């Protein structure tokens, strides 16, 4: 029996006086028990959050997985830098693009980022069946879902807020009004936050439905872009018929236009709905807010349900 | 270590566990059952991940229904299936899993290096796991179950998919987990034969009910049977039959199950080895007859045989103390000694 292959190693030196040990004997110090701290659930949850957040940008993973997020990150930031450059050189009185507006305009890029990152956060664990290993540890289902959700939301927030930060720094360099810009930037960050949390929920709920990463990517792009394009087209048609309230109601039908409407009403922005300025009515505004909250809570509940069966 | 009290688990269509009551003591315990016998369900309940329909259990003195999180902090689990992402290295993966168990980062790094070394992974631990062999993957899976220095590990079919050599190494490693690391082990398998070499105790479940729980020595006592295969010679055209007659004459009980029509067993002779001298008798008889000994091994038990012995009753009392004391490794050693050219010990199923 080939058992205990190392058991003989200490014998090699046993007969010799100390200090005269055999030169190339590897001393097996044997198994050591761990007596140190066990930090429990909260720590594990935080670690999972960190690992997932870093993973979204390919940090701690292979060089190959860093390429896409970094390129997208650059694509997201460069236009902001150009806007800043234009503002500074033309000595404009205000930014050509608002903080909120920038996020809405750059939606396709953010969409690609989300579509690439959400499946990597959850599908790989499902596909390679790592999930049971998580659930065989102190963390609970809600910890896993919560950590993944928070990590993706944070990743999207970093992605969007960085360009807002570039715009803000640029605005200060261009010596625009400090008070106005700071307020705009703060509201812009709130807009980024709402956008991130909402989109993270939707993307994760879709991604967790399939262990196949490719399907996940395609499905998320579809969910984020097809309704948005449809809404835009329908809004344009309705607007040409002078049916103003319908434009607002239609905006509820896609995550992108939902955030657009929200920020125009609550975050002091301008929506990019076709047909121009008429603002959302009070009823519409509350519908927007309610739907956003429902979507966030709903996708979280859906994720919890999804993992009820996935453990072991 | 584990106390299970009339544990019942019913799913809408099937009863996975049916009033199972069994106590598991420190040491290496084998949990044997056919596919669908309820092994995985039992592990799920013991980890506090699935509520029992009736009854209850405690693991390390903690109640599975209420203290699942505390249990999982002190218990390691190695799943049966693949669970390793291919694009990260073993080190990164095990460090991450150690942190998931609550170990601070530096401790997680140290423990990972230690544990991977103990399971026998060296330079390859820095490479992505996608390129690992099955044996290496099994080692990583074991390492992630041990990295937080649990009091108890639950190993689900750890030898699955391994070749005979890898299987022996894994079994030796499992033995060391208890003897060297001081960690108790509950290991499941559907092969009783491999568990009897590793385990102190064996628990057999079938259809969710306890079939048998006893120390491994009791199991070997109940089936002290030798499988002998010999060649035919000119002097003895039917060597098997000649040997059978000679052994019966020498006072041993020997049957050729091939006569009963079992396929592939045509040249096998089953000899009841009531004590150690039976090995010598067989060897001497073969030499006297001038036959070639192809193999002589302690019959490897398959789960089905336990069911047979249990239903067939009586068989468990056949052996005496001396036979029980015969270590399981002896026949395998004979085998290698006598027939090095055949590599007869290879049929490890």
Contacts between the chains, C-beta under 8 A, distances in Angstrom:
chain1	res1	chain2	res2	distance
A	1	B	168	7.1
A	1	B	172	6.7
A	1	B	197	7.5
A	1	B	329	5.4
A	2	B	168	5.7
A	2	B	169	6.3
A	2	B	172	5.6
A	3	B	171	8.0
A	3	B	172	3.7
A	3	B	175	5.7
A	3	B	176	7.1
A	4	B	172	6.9
A	4	B	175	7.8
A	4	B	176	6.2
A	4	B	179	7.6
A	4	B	180	7.5
A	5	B	172	7.7
A	30	B	180	6.6
A	31	B	114	7.7
A	31	B	118	6.3
A	31	B	180	5.3
A	31	B	181	4.4
A	31	B	182	7.4
A	32	B	114	6.5
A	33	B	149	5.5
A	33	B	182	7.2
A	34	B	103	7.4
A	34	B	107	6.9
A	34	B	111	6.0
A	34	B	148	6.9
A	34	B	149	3.7
A	36	B	103	7.4
A	36	B	104	7.1
A	36	B	107	5.0
A	37	B	102	7.8
A	37	B	103	7.9
A	37	B	104	6.0
A	37	B	107	7.5
A	38	B	73	5.9
A	38	B	101	7.3
A	38	B	102	4.2
A	38	B	103	6.8
A	38	B	148	7.4
A	39	B	102	4.5
A	39	B	103	7.4
A	39	B	104	6.2
A	40	B	73	7.0
A	40	B	102	5.0
A	41	B	69	6.3
A	41	B	102	7.6
A	43	B	99	7.6
A	43	B	102	5.7
A	43	B	104	7.8
A	44	B	99	6.7
A	44	B	100	4.9
A	44	B	101	7.0
A	44	B	102	5.6
A	47	B	96	7.6
A	47	B	99	4.2
A	47	B	100	6.6
A	48	B	100	6.6
A	51	B	96	6.0
A	51	B	99	8.0
A	60	B	92	7.0
A	61	B	87	6.7
A	61	B	88	7.0
A	62	B	87	5.6
A	62	B	128	7.2
A	65	B	87	7.3
A	124	B	85	5.7
A	125	B	85	7.7
A	128	B	82	6.8
A	128	B	83	6.6
A	128	B	84	6.4
A	128	B	85	4.6
A	128	B	86	7.0
A	129	B	79	7.4
A	129	B	81	5.5
A	129	B	82	6.3
A	129	B	83	4.9
A	130	B	83	5.5
A	130	B	84	7.5
A	130	B	85	6.0
A	132	B	77	7.8
A	132	B	79	5.3
A	132	B	83	6.4
A	133	B	77	7.5
A	133	B	79	7.1
A	133	B	83	5.4
A	133	B	97	6.2
A	133	B	100	7.7
A	133	B	144	6.5
A	134	B	100	6.2
A	135	B	47	8.0
A	135	B	49	6.0
A	136	B	47	5.7
A	136	B	49	7.6
A	136	B	72	6.0
A	136	B	75	7.9
A	136	B	76	7.9
A	136	B	77	3.8
A	136	B	79	7.7
A	137	B	72	5.5
A	137	B	73	7.6
A	137	B	97	7.5
A	137	B	100	4.7
A	137	B	101	5.1
A	137	B	102	8.0
A	138	B	69	4.8
A	138	B	70	7.7
A	138	B	72	5.2
A	138	B	73	4.8
A	138	B	100	7.9
A	138	B	101	6.8
A	138	B	102	6.1
A	139	B	100	6.6
A	140	B	69	6.9
A	311	B	44	7.9
A	311	B	49	5.3
A	312	B	40	7.3
A	312	B	43	7.5
A	312	B	44	5.2
A	312	B	47	7.4
A	312	B	49	5.9
A	312	B	50	7.8
A	312	B	79	7.1
